[in-house]
Amino acid sequence: MITRQPRRKFLTASIAATAGLGLLPDHAAGLAPTNSPAQKMKFGLVTYLWGKDMDLPTLLDVCEKSGVMGVELRTQHAHGVEPVLSKAQRAEVKKRFEDSPVELVGYGSNAQYHENNPAKVKANIALTKDYIRLMHDCGGSGVKVKPNGFVKDIPRGKTIEQIGLALNEVAKFGDALGQQIRVEVHGRGTSELPVVRDIFKVATNPNATVCWNSNDVDLQGGGLAENFDMVKNRFGDTVHIRELNVGKYPYAELMKKFKTMNYGGWILLEARTNPSDKVAALIEQRKIFEQMTT
């Protein structure tokens, strides 16, 4: 009896064999297995903004054609992966990814825990748990959440503690379902790395992790190196970047920092521009990433 392999496993094995013969196609270069720390990092896509208008089949096709083998699905985008999906619909999403070489890295939610309203915080915790169940059912590995700023006239320390305690609750819930909590470095004030460090002094559950977000504020204070080292012991499986050839953010230096610590997670493009040819644009970004990390 012949057992059918999931397409992702089959293609990965085929690409590995092809690489050994020196015949690796350009679009699959990022999949070549290697012991080099530089190649442990993987390049993927956040559907914001380049994938926001694509249904799921189109999204998977674009990622596959561009050699981008991982995707974080953001809420409220055209792919339609939301907590309202039935059990059967979730199984269909899972199968689509199993039959594709593209990995469902996780989910990009808007859940936040900084507000000065206990009912809203409680609702956001409940919403996060819904997203965790969704990713568990669809075959993802984590959920992105975020702080989104400080509240006027509320002491920063109180908000930091509130965020940290909420993260402990959702991280515990996520751990039971195999879902990592990825806290995007985000929000006015809350994107400052000393603040993120302090949040994670409260959020002690190891399943609560930092998702580096490549913000301009990363360069303030002691600069990129100092801010990076401040939180690197809590990094999760995802990092967000913008276009690697746009603006003045020191991405080459950032990738060197990740290489030095032997980071093995996903570097996910969260684009800001709107090129007409998304496949060509993704190929361009992937090639720049590969040049920076080899």
TARA-V788937 format. One record per backbone hydrogen bond with DSSP energy under -1.0 kcal/mol. NH is the residue of the N-H (numbers start at 1). CO is the residue of the C=O. If there is no record, write none. Layout:
BEGIN
nh co
NH CO
NH CO
END
This chain:
BEGIN
nh co
8 98
10 6
11 7
12 8
13 9
14 10
15 11
16 12
17 13
18 14
19 15
20 16
22 19
23 18
28 25
29 26
31 28
32 29
39 36
40 37
42 265
44 267
45 70
46 269
47 72
51 47
52 49
54 51
59 55
60 56
61 57
62 58
63 59
64 60
65 61
66 62
68 63
71 103
72 45
73 106
75 108
78 52
80 77
82 80
85 82
90 86
91 87
92 88
93 89
94 90
95 91
96 92
97 93
98 94
99 95
100 97
103 69
105 71
105 103
106 71
107 142
108 73
109 144
117 115
121 117
122 118
123 119
124 120
125 121
126 122
127 123
128 124
129 125
130 126
131 127
132 128
133 129
134 130
135 131
136 132
137 133
138 134
139 135
140 135
143 180
144 107
145 182
146 111
154 151
159 155
160 156
161 157
162 158
163 159
164 160
165 161
166 162
167 163
168 164
169 165
170 166
171 167
172 168
173 169
174 170
175 171
176 172
177 174
178 175
179 174
180 141
181 207
182 143
183 209
184 145
185 211
186 184
191 187
192 189
196 192
197 193
198 194
199 195
200 196
203 199
204 202
208 205
209 181
210 234
211 183
218 215
219 216
220 217
223 220
227 223
228 224
229 225
230 226
231 228
232 228
234 231
235 232
236 210
239 266
240 212
241 268
246 243
251 249
254 250
255 251
256 252
257 253
258 254
259 255
260 256
261 257
262 259
263 258
266 237
267 42
268 239
269 44
270 241
281 277
282 278
283 279
284 280
285 281
286 282
287 283
288 284
289 285
290 286
291 287
292 288
293 289
END
